Amino acid sequence: MSPMIFSTHPLHPDVTAELSTLGSLVTATEPSPAAIVKESAGASIIVVRAPIPAEIFRREKGLRAAVRHGAGLDMIPLDAATEAGVLVANVPGVNAVTVAEHCIWSSLALLRKYPEVSSDLRSAGWAAARAHSDHGRELSGRTLGIVGMGNVGTALFRMAHHGFGMKVLAVTARPDALPHGAEASDLQRMLARSDVVVLCCPLNDRTRGMIGAGELALIQPGAILVNVARGPVVDEAALVSALRSRAIAGAVLDVFDRQPLPADHPFLSLRNVILTPHMAGITEESMLRMGQGVVMETRRILAGEKPLNFCNPDSWGAYQARFGSD
């Protein structure tokens, strides 16, 4: 019987075609918890682009693996998967350039007052919009602070340092691994000295709430904050207050405490922000690369092999007991 491959979202057409040769591909009617719980019944592989309820791992006796369409693992309850003997794999690094490009273009747009210019050009006319240009600023030669020097942070460093001549201060747990030209820093010093602060770290117990009112108070009034990590890394109420008072110049936000962003959220009424719906890592090219990684891992797992990017190796014993893999 053909294995069922369940995806929480539609995939790139080439990826859809390839996965369909490996099994029966089913796509959720919507990426809601209720739909995912109901429609994943009988799955051998789950392709993850939305949070997976832990009950699925306990319920699905034939579930071999959850394969993350991307790098971040916060959508997968790892402990529940490991306990159930379900393998977890991800596809790290393939959209690092995509996210780094997003950080650059959105920072440029915010520094050049694009939200105000675009709004006023439509509502108040040419002269009102053009007046903002006197207060626009250039990215080149400024100081960039990066929290998290994984694949995204490293790609961003290359673009910023070599492309825009920016000085880069990096907050990282591995300062000895920094690329030449990046300077290690603690969080407080970086916040105080950076013109652009980019958060691209994983969400964990150490980073949750990392940027609160005290940290925002250290940021220069003319500086901007870019969050492409996860929403809970930042205290949203404190950030709203800082943006309203212009304690910082602005923010670029791709991730939020609640997603989708509620229609009445204060961020939506602020003119010094650029908001995007968790799309920093998504382009046609990155969707193909991530999907190709999913296909590779799915093929390995269905063949009884360990995934290449094995995120919960402690599950292997229980997995072998369930499926008799070598």
N, C-alpha and C positions, 0 to 999 in steps of 0.2 A: 504494500500500500504506500502511495506517495506521501512523504512527510509534509505536514502543513507548516508553512512559514508565514507567521503573522506579523504584519507591520503596523505600527500605530499611526503611520502617515503614508501618503503616496510617496513613491521614490522616483528617482531619475528614470526615464524610459528605458535606457540601456540596462540599468540595474534591475528594473522590473523584468525585463526579458531574460537576463541571466539567472535571476533567482527562480524564475518560472521553469527553468530547465532542471532545477535541483529539487523542486517540490511543488506543492499546490500553494500559491501565494494568495493570501487573504489580507486585505487592507481594512483597517477599522473604518466604520462609517463616520466616526468623529473621534478625536483624540481625548475623549472624556474618560474618567475612571470607570464609569458604568459601562460604556461601550467596550472598553479594553477588557474588563473583567468578563463580560458576556461573550464577546466575539473571539477571544483568544482560546476558548475551550477546544482542546484537542491539538494544540500547537506543539510542534517539536522544537521550533526556533521562534523567538520573538525578536523582531528588529525594533530597537527602542529609540523613539524620538519624543516620548512623553512619559511622565511618571508611571511606573508599573506597581500596582498594589501588591503588597507582600502575599496576600491570600492566593494569588495565582501560582506562586511557587509551591505552596503547600498542596494545592488542589490538583495541579497538572502532573500526573505520574509519568507521562511520556515526554515532558518538557526537558530538552537537552541543554538549551543555552538561551541566554539573553545577550544579544549582540548590540552594543551601543552604536548608533549611527552618529559617530563623533567621539569626543574624548571624555567629557565630564560624566562622572558616575553617580551624581546626586539623584538621578531619576530612577536608580535601581537600588532596592534594599539589599545590599550585599550580604548581610548576615542571614537574611531569610533565604537567599539563593544558595549560599554555602551550606546552610543546614539541610536544605532539601536536595543537595547534590546537583544543583544546576550551575553549569559553567557560565561565567560572565566574561565577555571580551569587549574591547573597544577599538576605536580606530584613531589613535592619537596623531596629532601633528599635521594631518592632511589639510586642515583649514586654517592653519596658523597664519599664512600669508593673507588669507581672506580677512581674518579678524584684524590683523595689523593694518591692512589698507583701510578698513573701516575706521580705525582709530585716527589715522592720518587725515582722511577726508573730512571726518566730522569735526576734528579739532580745527582744521583750516576754516571750515564753514562757520564754526562758532566764533573763532577769533575775528573773522571778517563780518560778524554781525548778521549772518544770513537769516536767522529766524525773524529778526526785526525788519530787515530789508525786504524779504519776501512778503511779509504781512503788510507792511506799509505801502509797498508798490501797488498791491492790489486794492487796498482800502483808502489810502491817503494820497496816492499819486507819486509821480517821478521825484519831485524835489524832496518830499518827506523821506522817501526811501534812500535817495542819494546822500542825504545828510548824515546817515549812519557811517558812511565810508570814512569820514574824518576820524572816527574812533576805532576803525578796524586795525588789527595788528597782524604782523607776519609771524609765521611759525619758525622760519629759519633763524638759527643762532640762539634759540631760547633753550631753557633747561627743561628736560623731560624727566619726570620721576615715574618709575615702573615698579609696581608691586607684583612680584611673581615673574621669574625669569625662566619659565618653561619654554615650550615651542612658540607660543604667541609672543611672550616678552622678548625672546631672542630675535624673532622676525621683525618685531617693532623696533628694537634697537638698531638693526641693520638699516631699516628705512630712514629712521630719524637721524641717526648719527652720520651715516654715509651719504644720505640723500639731502638732508636739510642742515647738516652741520650742527646738530643739537648736542649739547652736553647731556649725558644720561646718568642719572643716579638710580641705582637699582637696590630694591629691598628684596633680599633673597636668603634662603637658608643655606645656599651653597655659593658663598662669595668667591671661593677658589675656582669655580667653574665659569665665571663671568667672561664674556668675550672681551678681547682687547679694545679698550676705549670706553668701557662701562665702569663706573665707579660704585663700589659697594657703599651703602648708607643704611642707617637705621631709619625707621619710619618717621620719627619726629623731624629729623634733619632734612629728610627728603621733602616732606610736606612744606616745610618753611622755605625751601630754596627753589622749588620747582614752579615753572610757569604752566605746565601741563602735567597733571597727575593721572596716570592710567592704572586702573585696577584690572589685572588679568590673572589673578591667583585662583586656586580652587577654593570651594566653600568647605570649610571644616570647623572644628571646634575652636581652632586658633584664629581663624579669619572672620568668623561670624561676628558682626557688629564691630569690626576693626576700625571703621571710620564713623566716629560719633561726633558729638558736639565739640568735644575737646580737640579732636584731630582736625575738624573743619576750621576751628579757630586758629590753627597754626598755618593754614593755607593763605598765601598772599591774596589781597583783595582783587588783584587783576588776573589771578590764575583760574584755570578751569579744571574740573574733575571729569574723568571719563571712566565709566564702569561697564566693562564687557566681561566681568567675572560672573557673579551671581548677585541678585538683589540684596539678600540679607547680609552681605559684606558691609553695606552702608546702612546707617540709621536713617530711614527715609524722613522721619519727622524733623530731625536735626538738619538734614540737607534742604528740605523745603524752607525752613527758617533762614538758613544761610543764603539761599538763592533769593528769597523775598527781600531780605535786608541788603542784598548785594555785598554781603561779607566775602563772598567769592564771586567771580565774574560770571560763571555759568557752569553748566554741566551737560555732558553727553551721556545718555542713559539708554542702554540696550536691554537691561535686565531689571526686574522689580520684585518686591516682596510677594506680590500677587500677580499672577499672569493667567489670562490677559489682564492688562492694566484696567482697573475700574474706571468707568466713564466719568465719575465725579472726582477722580484723583487730583489733588492740587498741582501736580506736575503739568497737567494739561493746560492750565491757565497761565503758566509762566512763559515769558517771552525770551528768557535767557537760557533756554534749554533746547537740546535736540533730542527727540525721543524716537526710538525705533523698536519694533516689536520682536525682540530677541532674534535678530536676523544678521548680526555682525559676521557670523561665520557661514552665511548662506549665499552662495552664488551658483550659477549653473555649473561652473567648473568644480567648485568645492562639493556640490551635491554628487557629482559624478565620482570624484575621488573618494569621498566617504562611502558611497554606495559600493564602489569597487572593493574597498576594504571589508565591508560587510559580506560581500559575495565570497571573498577569499576565506574569511573566518567560517562562514556557513559551510562552505565546501569541506574544509578541514574537519569541522565538528561532525558533520554527517558521515564522514569517512572514518570516524572513530579516533581521530587525532586530537591532540591538545591544540587549543587556539594559539596563534602566534603571540597575540597580546592578551595574555591570560591574567585576569584581574583578581580572581579568587582561587588561587591554586590549592587552598585547603579543601576545596570541594571535590578534588579529583578522586579521592578514595570512595566517597559516597556515590559519585558519578559512576565509577567502575562497578560498584556493587549493583547499581540500577541497570546498567546497560552492557556490562561484561566487556568493556573496552580494554584494549591492551595498553 
